[in-house]
Amino acid sequence: MKILILGAGQVGGTLAENLANEANDITIIDSDGARLRELQDRLDIRTVQGAASYPTALRQAGAEDADMLIAVTNSDETNMVACQVAKLLYKTPTTICRVRANAYLAKSELFYQRDQTKDLDSLRGFPIDVLISPEHLVTKHITRLIENPGALQVLEFSKGLTRLVAIRATRGGPLVGHELSYLRTHMPKIDTRVAAIFRKDRAIMPEGNTVIEDGDEVFFIAAGDHIKSVMSELQPLVKPYKRIFICGGGNIGQRLAHTLENRYQVKLLERDHERCVMLSENLRKTVVLEGNAANKDILLEENIENTDVFCAVTNDDEANIMASLLAKRLGARKVLTLINNPDYVDLIQGGDIDVAISPQQTTIGSLLTHVRRGDVVNVHSLRRGAAEAIEAIAHGDHRSSKVVGKRLDEINLPEGTTIGAIVRRNEVLIAHDHLRIQPDDHVILFLVDKTRIRDVEKLFQVGLTFF
């Protein structure tokens, strides 16, 4: 597939790295020549230096025969105009646009979604096929972590019917120190599947006789209403969170407070006075505070030691890290820290900082959903991009498909790939060898090695469509 990526920042660079490794024809447009040279030295891609929304730059990048344009520059306006130019001048089949400002997102009638309208020729606004909001995705990600105390990652498939959860096995959990087969004996009415185990960053493909050890990072899949029961087997029961403290009142902080304030006791700390005034006028139940999170006295005055979750979501990585370390030291039960620099994520997670959240990885999965071959409706990038979870729809019949009509133990899955569950007509079926895949089944797969993604896609390539 020929793909144009506009913007060579963290998201654009990470996306290019993911797609270039999958035999796509990638071209990046950016005005920063040094950044482009850095990417070109490292990746097998083309680069064009110029303004991403200019027709001349798009033409030079090959927009005339591009299959997809993904606009992820730091400017919402540049992204929107570039999508419009690509559609109107070059008839680009699919345009994907990253938009960050709430002012645009609140006016969603400006955009049409290709799969939600029959009138593709009427341009009521900007012709954007897919709208991506990193702030919205990060807010959903953090909200799921707060709703599932103790989880490292919570990923939804089939509109939440089934979930893939990552959790750190901790001494005191009933399953820790036992074989996986013990789980079925201990919880006979709960069906779940352990998709993968990472032990000291080494992937282990789970078998019935695999013993769960203290410190293992366990990925399991289950129906949404069984998640908490399975989590209680891997670590001592964690009390539900009540008190949330948010550091940073930007787009993410505001969205997060708005999402949580009706169910939790929320405090939001912002250092800019005018922003504080705006937040206090727009948030109904959140307590808005003005000040610096690095100020120990402020945190103590606001009873940080009684806080269940401290979320640092400013635009400054260093400020987030220092505020999180201070809050943890002063007694906050759990800290979630937004980290834009991917090199920092592995350095800090797992110590005093419980969960490091990467906006790039959260956004990448959503973008990859529209790039995957076959009918793929969900993609989640895991383990800083090394692993991947996908939801693919099976089409065809036993003659035309490599999976339809076959028992799960008859499917030749690539090494390091497991099928975790099947969603059939709103029913969640946890994967067992005797299950047969039927047409229109939603199949949830986990890949510990995402370099095998092409082999997985081939299994579902019946009646190909590109999204």
C-alpha angles and dihedrals in degrees: 000000000000109000131181116206116196112204128034097212126118095294096041093046094047091047092049090051091051095047098040089059089057098061097260124146101243129188123179125200120200138143093229106090095185092054091048092051090050091054094043091052089054104035138044096244141116121244134200122193113216147079108316096221097048114108090221092057092046091049091049089052091054102257091158092075102022118130095205141012120205114191112198105149120138091256119080090198093052090049094050095046092047091054090050093049092047092050098043101038104028104023091229105192097221129025123186119191131193112214122180108172115095089214090069096039092053089058097056090156086079088075136052125209114222094224094046103054136054095200103075093157097062109085104202088166137332115351099235119154097192127024117202123192113187091193091055092048093048091048091053090048094052092044092056090050091053092047090052107047113209097022122127094197134003118193125185128215131183093016093308098310089121131022137198111214131190115206136169110240108231132193108263094043109122093234097047109107092019135096118262090246087068089070093068091050093047096044105028094165096051118078117202140148127215103221099186144346124213115201115184088341092306117121117233120192104223122239130177091262095048110122117221111227131201108271097025116142103226125195113198134170127214143145111289095252093052097054098095092048092055093044090056088061093059102045137011112283111278117215115239115265120251109164119057125185117195121197111202129036099212125118094296095043092049093046092047094050091047091050095048106033097089093054105031140037101258131192121183123197119201127169099205112087098208091048090051091054091051092047093049090052095049102039115072106194104013117107105230116206129189117220149073119295089213088067106100093199093058093051093048091047089054092051096248089174088069094049116116097196129018112196117193107195107156121130091251116086094197092049090050093050096047094045090049094049091049093048092049092048090051093053110273107158097222133005127205115192129195110222121185096180105076091203089067097053098077092041097059110027118099098026122076088327108073101196129014111202119208114200089197095059092043091053096041093064091055091049094047090055088072095045102049118106117239124031098313114165102174135030127178122187111217139186092023091307098312095105133035140199119204138182112213129179117228115226136179128031138277090286100048102031131067092212111027112100094013127117113241092248089055095058114099099225120188115257113280094022125118133180108228104181147344123223110207120180092333093313119119114222114187110220117266127161095251095057117108122210114238130197113283093018114148105228119200113207133183122206119193088188112043092192085082092061093107091058090051093048091054090060090063100036101118114130093001121222130177119219 
